[in-house]
Amino acid sequence: MRRSSWVLTGSALVLVAASAVTRFTVYPAMHQVPDDTKTTFRFEGTATLLNPAALEKGDFGQAFMAGLPVNLDRTIEVRDTDGRTAVISDSAALAGRDGTKLNTTESVWAVDRRDLTERPAPKGSGAAKHEGLVVSWPLEPERRDYRFWDTGTQKVVPATYERTETVEGREAYVYAVEASGPLADPTTAESLPPALPRQAVAGLVAALPADQQPSPETLAALPETVPLTYTSTTERRAWIDADTGLSLNGDLHQTVVAQAAGEGGPVTLFPVTDVEVQGAKASVEKQADDATTTARLLWLLSTGGPIGLLVLALLLGLLAVRSARRGRTDSTGQSREGAPAGAPAQQG
């Protein structure tokens, strides 16, 4: 075999190996939550909140900041990774459109880097216990229902697949999540008063629209010091990119209301928070662009690159075969040309 044939054959084998490495090593390593992930998605909408300054002054007429235009920035950041586990900081900052900070929360979760479900929390990570999805959807989402962790009630609820839509040119699966129950989020619960004087409760109730107020008889039946309980209700919808699992858009309506025990059951008194937001256009466009870039990279690593390397390996293999055949032909021709005229090429 000619030297060129050996070179071509060796190169073809290297390309076959490179194709396998790309598909079965590089692609899986890339097709997971990166260890340097940090993304912020902005929501826009309105909020009704208690006004701490007015409450401190006893000005119940201004007790609520109602219909306040707000931005909600949710930031997902990977703090650490350990094999298939990612420790993720999940923070939300609520602010007025003028930049005034209204509320901030932060949770830490340990999730699988591919399907985003719960993983055992690494020692010292501070990750809270949860079940199911909590920060986003799997990198390869399906048109089916998932289990989702509601932070307000600290329980698992269904994330129901509703339909498929197009968002900024990307195919998206739409999921809906609804949860309601006693407030169990320790961070929020610890910031709320366990009881209030009946006079303060009456003042807060009086600041509400008439159709949201409990009856005077209900208020009169309350004790002088009113023990309070709180209910959390969350309605959210997510538009998830069908190819990459990236969140393209979302909306959220979350309320926490104060209640008191009544003769006929719990009595709703007043809202503590009522936030209703939708994805900001700029964030939706950015997410769609990121999804397009990510999908192209994943296709290149999983399909385009490996197939391209195999095709090139095949071409080199064919060239190696052709070169080997040419070498044999040249060798045979030289033997015949070296024999005397009229004599056989080889003599016994």
N, C-alpha and C positions, 0 to 999 in steps of 0.2 A: 504493500500500500504506500502511495506517495506521502511525503511529509505533509503536504497541503490537506490531504484527506484526513490525516490524524488531527490536524489543527481544527478543521471544520467540524469533525465529529466531536472533539472535546468541547468546542464552543457550543455546539447544539446541546450537549448534556448539561453544560453550565446553565444555559437558558432554561432548560426543563426544570432544573433544580431551583432556579430563581423564580420561576412561575409558581412552583409549589410553596416556596417560602413566602412569596407575596400573598398567596391566597390563604394559606393555613397558619401563618405566623404573623405577618405584618398586618393583614386585615383584621384578625381578632384583636390584636393589640390596639389598633386604632378605633375599632368599633365598640367603644365603651366610653363612659364619662371620663374626659381627660382630667389629669391630676391638677391642671392649672385653670380649670373652669371658673369663670366669674362673669355672670351675666345679670343685667338689670332690665326688667320689663316695667314700663310705666303704664298705669291705669289712670283714667280721668273720670270724674263724676262729681257726686255731691255727698255730703255727710251731714247728719244731725247729731250733735254732741252736747254733752253737758258743758256749761261754761264755768270753769273753776273760779275765775275772778268774781263773777256775779254771785256764785254760791257763797264764797267767802264773805262777801258784803251783805248776804241775806237778801239780795235783789232777785227775788224769784221771777219777776217779770222778764228778766234777761237770762233766765236759767238755762235756756237752750240756744245753741247756735244752729239754727235750722236752715237746711238747704244750702249749706256752705260749699262753694266750689272747691274741690280738692284734687290733689294728685296723690296716687299711691304707688310708690316705687318698691317693687319686690326684687330683692337681690339674692341670687343663689351662688354660693361660693364653696368650692371644694377646699376643705382645710387639710385633709390628709387622705391617703389611700393605702390600702393593705390588701394586695391581691385583687379579688373581686369586690372588695368593700371600699366605699367612699364615705368619709365623714363630711357632711355638708352643713354649712350654715345657711339658714333660711330666714332672712330678715325682711321686715316690711316697715316702711316709713311713710306715715300719713302727714301731709302738709297742705296748707292753703295754697292757692295759686300765687300768692305773694311770697311764698317761701316760708311762711310761719310754720314751725314744727308743731304738730298736734298730738302725734302718738307714734311710738316705735315699739316693735316686738321683734324677738329673735328666738328661733328654735334651732337645735342641732339634731341631725338625724344620721343614722348609719344605714346606707342603702346599697343594694347591688348595683354595680356599675353598668349593667346591661339591661336588666328588667326593672330596675328602680324600686323593687320591693324591699322589705325590711331585711337587715342583716344583723347578726350579733354585734353589739357596740364594742369597739376596741377599748381595752382598759385605759381609763383616764381621758377618754374622748369627750365625756359629758353628753353623749348622745341620748336623747329621750327614747323611751320605749314606744313602739308603734307597730301597726300591722298594715300590710298592703302598701299602696302607693301613697306618697305624701308630697313630693316636690314636683313630679312630672310623670309622664307615661313612659313605657318601655321604648327602647331604641327601635324596636320593630313592632309597632302597635298593630292590634288586630281589631276587626269590627265585632267586638263582643264587650260584655260588661266586665268591669274590674272591681276589686276591693280597694276602697279609698279611706284614708285615715282623716277624720274630721278633728281638727285641733280644738275647736270650741267645746265639743261634747266629749272629746277623748274616746271616740268609738269608731268602729269600722262601719261604713255605709257603702251602698252600691254606687259605682260610677257607671252610669248607663249609656251605652252607645245609642245615639239617636239617629244619625244620618251622616252622609258624606257631602261636603261642600268644597268650593274652591275659594282659597284665600290668597290674594295677590298672585294668582296663577299657579298656586300649589294645591294639590289634592289634600284635603284635611278631613279627619274623622272628628265628629262632634260628640262630646261626652257631657252628660249632665249629672251633677251631684247635689243632693238635698239632704240636709241633716238638721235635726232639731231635738233639743233636750236640755236638761239642767246644765248650766255652765260648769265645766270641769277643768278648763284650762287654768292651771295653778297661777300662772303669771297674771292673768286678767282678774281671776277671782280674788287674789290677795290685795288687789288695788281698789276693791270696791267695799263700801261700808257694810257690815253685817246687819246693821239696824240704823234707823233714823227716827227722830221725834215725829210724832204724827203731824205736828204743825209744819215741819219741813216737807213732809210728804205732800200735805195739802197744798203748800206753796208751789211745789214742783208740778203737781197735777193741774193746778189752775193755769199754769203757763202753756199747757197743751191746747190744741184745738178742741172745741167742745165735743166733737164726735169721738175723741180719743180719751175722754175723761171718764173714770168710774163714777157711779152715782154718788150724790152726797150721803145717802144712807150707808153705802158701802164704806165710805171714808169715815163716817161717824162711828162705825162699828169697830174700827181698828183700835188697838191698844195705844196708850200714850207713847210708848216706845215700840215702833213697828219693826219686828224681825223681817229681814229681806232675804229673798232668794232670787236667783237670776237664771234666765233661760237664754240659750244661744240658738240662733237659727241661721243657717247658711244655705244659700243657693248659688251655685257656681256652674259655669259652662266653659268648656275648654275646646279649642280648635287645634288638633294635634296633626302635625305633618305626617302623612301616610308613609313616607319613605324613610324618614330619619327619627321620628318621635319627638322632634322639637316642637315646643308650644308656639303656635303662630298667633293666637289671639285668645282672649278670655274675657268673661264678665263675672262680676261678683256682687252679691247682695248679702250683707252680713249684719245681723242685729243682735244686740244684747238688751234685754228688758228686765226691769226690776218687778218683782211680784211679792205679794203678801198672802198669807193664808186667810181665806174667807169661809163663810158658812157653806157655800156651795162648791168650794174648791179654790185653787189659786186665783188671785185677782191681779190682773196686769195693772201696774201703776204708771210707770213712765219708762221711756227708752233711755238707756245709758249710751249706746252708740247705734247708729243706723247708717251704714256706709254702702253706697251703690255706685259701682264704677265699671268702666269698660276699657278695653285695650286702646291706648293712644295710637293714632295713625302712624306716627314715626316709628314706634316700637314694633308695630305689626309689619311694616315694610322691612325693617331691619331683620326681624326674625325670618321673614320669607327669603331675603337675600342670603342669610346664613344657612338656611335649609337647602337652598339651591347649591351653594358652594359645597356644603357637607355631602349632599347626595352625589355630586359629581366625583368628589374624592373617594367616597365609599365605592362607587361603581368602578372607578379606575383600579382600586385595590382588590376588589372582589371579583371583577369580571373582565374589564377592559385590559388591565395590565397583564394578568395571567394568560388570557387568550392571546394577546399580542406577543408575549414572550414565547408561547407554544408555537404560534405561526412562524415566528422568526427561527425557532429551533428546527421546525420542519423544513424550512427553506435551506438552512445550513446543512441539514441531513441530506437533502436531495443533491446539494452541491457536492457534498462529500462523496456520495455514491457516484456521481458523474465524474468527479476527479479520479476516483479509484478505477473506474472503467477506462478512462482515458489513459491512465498510467499503464494498465495491462495491454491496451492496444499499441501504445508506443513501444513497449518492451518487445512485443511480438514482431512488429515491423522492423525494428533494428536487427533482430536475429536473422531475418530473411535477407535483409540488405547486405549483411556481412558474408553471406555464403558465395562461393565461386559460381560463375555463370554456368548454367546447365547442370549444376550439382545440387544435391539435396541440402537443406539448411543444416541438418545434423548427420554425421557419419558414424557408423558403428565401428 
